[in-house]
């Protein structure tokens, strides 16, 4: 099998490459999905959103139609954990697409774990000494893994249904993974397991799907200030390695979506930092400038390269936390307590 060709992830590219593409996004009414929708619609894409939040979804589509002067943006209520709900979403997208096809699929629906809910719960099972203990609730796995697999499975089918020469069209599945798919987030067992599974899906599909002419790429963001991060979790992260910038996540996603030369690629998006190679071969943190590097290639070619990357990147995040110190923790805590709206 062929290997993905080398291409720098910081080279210039044309966002207009998304123009004319019909892009289906699950979980598109908020967070990453909403940010992708706005940016891609601005550059001429047709956005098909599926989400359980009907109010937010309808509001976003109305916004897109008004800002782009295009009627070709649509929303449908979709529970990604229900197979038939996703089947209906894809059928709607195919009918509503002005080109009659679906060109790209982004399984963006996802949920996290919070300290007040399922956080640590898997590690501490209780009440199982009855005759008929109830089964545990694995909602995070249901949404982040089963739901995503439904989306990918449907995407692999519908992306090949283009009329008149599907092989000539760019077809793309963009996976939204996480740093939790590359290293353990202790306490968030379900979330970590679901994202590690997604990394496994990526590593299998990036070559096999390419044989069918379908590009597979994956984003692995570090923590980003979205609804998924409840305030208790934000307090845990305060003073740590820092958050990724949403703009960097959107830019990385747009690069993959717009430029057909990228396939089988994965990037980690984290806090912007400036580094240099040390004499001992270790990567050393120089500072945290606004113009620092926030997007890093993670090929996931094999376990050896993955572990080497994670070792280096984790050391950088630890260095970031040390550099920010108590002042960084105080700034983060003040932001969470005073300025950030809790989603609870």
DOROGU-916632 format. One record per residue (C-alpha): x, y, z negated; residue in one letter. Coordinates in steps of 0.001 Angstrom, whole numbers, plus 500000, padded with zeros to 6 digits. Layout:
% DOROGU-916632
XYZa ...
This chain:
% DOROGU-916632
500000500000500000x 501092503549500683x 502129505867497874x 500864509443497509x 503125511882499370x 505139514382497314x 503651517875497219x 504319520552494588x 501332521440492412x 502362525093492267x 502695525738496009x 500367528261497702x 497067526847498942x 493846528208500448x 490765528039498164x 488676528562501303x 489349524908502041x 486213524114500017x 484003526103502417x 481238524078504026x 481659521107501691x 478693519677499817x 479987518944496316x 477991516940493768x 478864517681490132x 477435515828487146x 477453517820483926x 477653520880486128x 475513523223484040x 478201524106481483x 481889523828480670x 484221522686483434x 481320521832485727x 479842525318485602x 483256526934486077x 483945524726489107x 480482525438490521x 480876529208490356x 484365529214491848x 483665526795494665x 480341528403495584x 482156531741495805x 484454530188498397x 481640528766500509x 480888525308499101x 477366523943498662x 476884522880495041x 474595520062493879x 474343519966490080x 473048517190487845x 472725517814484105x 470455516983481170x 470168520701480328x 467378521810482655x 467325525431481488x 471067525957481953x 471073524091485261x 468230526060486816x 469740529314485565x 473141528527487071x 471709527551490459x 469687530763490549x 472903532660489803x 474779530848492578x 472047531493495121x 471992535171494262x 475766535673494193x 476413533786497446x 473206534723499294x 472889531028500142x 469883528786499404x 472022525655499635x 472715525188495934x 470486522781494030x 469892521368490568x 468210518213489333x 467833516923485805x 470085513906485404x 470931511644482475x 474196510064483584x 473697507089481266x 470633506054483292x 471413504411486615x 468180505386488358x 468604509009487272x 471949509149489059x 470582507309492100x 467906509992492385x 470495512768492035x 472606511437494907x 469538510980497092x 468483514568496408x 471963515857497205x 472013513990500505x 468604515381501503x 469392518929500382x 472859519122501933x 472850521482504941x 475295519107506649x 473326515980505763x 476283514526503870x 477969514528500483x 481621515493500880x 482926515423497314x 481887514074493928x 482987515336490511x 481937513217487496x 482125516067485012x 479496514998482462x 481132514159479168x 480771514403475406x 483287514564472598x 483380513473468986x 483068515855466060x 484043515591462430x 480453515873461241x 479210513056463459x 481006510059464885x 484515511272464013x 486250508462462068x 483002506460462039x 484367503657464224x 487273503153461826x 484940502869458821x 482001500567459614x 479436500236456829x 476230498360456092x 477060495282458146x 476490492759455350x 472746492459456071x 471158489604457988x 470416491757461044x 472620494865460999x 471790497361463756x 474249497669466640x 476590500667466521x 475878503698468658x 478540504216471300x 477109507319472961x 480542508704473813x 481393505514475700x 477964505468477345x 478403508978478748x 482157509174479324x 482707505695480731x 479482503995481851x 478037507254483171x 481251508121484996x 481482504642486507x 477909504996487788x 478891508302489412x 482054506905490990x 480247503792492231x 477527505873493896x 480136508301495194x 482154505573496883x 478999504553498744x 477582507934499708x 480894509469500736x 481094506845503470x 477630507598504850x 478621510656506908x 477013510555510328x 479177510447513440x 482703509646512410x 483013509627508650x 486730508953508966x 487237512468510335x 485703514183507303x 487524514980504095x 485969512919501318x 487064513356497748x 486346512178494201x 487825514421491518x 488025512760488115x 488004514849484941x 490208512981482514x 491934514331479430x 495202514411477574x 493295511859475476x 493606509500478422x 497389509593478142x 498027509749474393x 495957508778471328x 493696511327469643x 493581509661466242x 490086509743464792x 488403510237468155x 488457506543468970x 485570506385471419x 486701509503473250x 490281508273473528x 489144504834474688x 486814506319477310x 489501508599478720x 492142505861478743x 489651503782480719x 489227506656483165x 493001506781483645x 492857503082484472x 490095503716487010x 492191506432488609x 495258504238488859x 493269501466490546x 491150503596492869x 493698506140494043x 495209503570496402x 492250501306497179x 489871504217497904x 492501505819500136x 492246502785502407x 488622503849502989x 489621507445503632x 488495508730500230x 490880510890498213x 491025510332494446x 492666512884492146x 492464513458488404x 492707516372485985x 493969515750482436x 493329518960480480x 494566519526476968x 491901521048474708x 489946523923476272x 487500526273474537x 484210524732475764x 480962523500474179x 482523520054473763x 484776521401471012x 482629522076467965x 483963524565465417x 485085521878462904x 487272520349465605x 488585523792466540x 489675524282462922x 491570520976463073x 493349522193466209x 494075525666464804x 497768526468464738x 498597523451466884x 500011523202470376x 497551525722471768x 494638525483474180x 494688525233477936x 493377528168479961x 490090527502481768x 491420529473484743x 494307527000485070x 491901524049485004x 489736525640487707x 492784526443489825x 494121522880489599x 490694521485490470x 490354523846493418x 493793522901494743x 492784519240494804x 489345519979496247x 490517522364498982x 493786520806500158x 493506517424501885x 497215516702501465x 496665515908497783x 495522512358497063x 496335509956494270x 497643512834492159x 497129513654488501x 498005516808486577x 498026517747482911x 496794521275482199x 497927522724478885x 499088525940477228x 501361528056479389x 504988527714478406x 508480528300479708x 510955525436479453x 514446524512480527x 516470521317480757x 518793520895477804x 522319519521477967x 521163516320476260x 518548515705478941x 515662516849476737x 513245519532477898x 513448522563475609x 510768525165474938x 511893528733475626x 508693530666474970x 504964531065475610x 504733533816478238x 501479534485480096x 503287533731483347x 504596530421482022x 503806527031483490x 500460525516482517x 500037522715485065x 502298519662485000x 502410516676487318x 501703513282485807x 501976510707488559x 500915507699486482x 502891505628488992x 503624503017486379x 503778502711482608x 507432503687482467x 506903507052484138x 503735507729482135x 505418507040478813x 508416509170479765x 506160512090480696x 504042511792477549x 507150511619475363x 508507514851476841x 505152516662476921x 504268515721473333x 507612517083472149x 506831520339473957x 503429520620472240x 505094520057468865x 507594522795469725x 504708525113470652x 503053524478467277x 506317525233465450x 506824528419467443x 503303529663466682x 503632528793462991x 501242530064460316x 500550533230462263x 499219531142465128x 496989529209462728x 495653532450461249x 494845533877464692x 493057530667465704x 491094530449462454x 490025534104462704x 488830533586466268x 486809530487465322x 485264532027462204x 484481535503463520x 484285535488467293x 483442531972468463x 479797530943468474x 479211527537466952x 477331525076469128x 475803523473466065x 
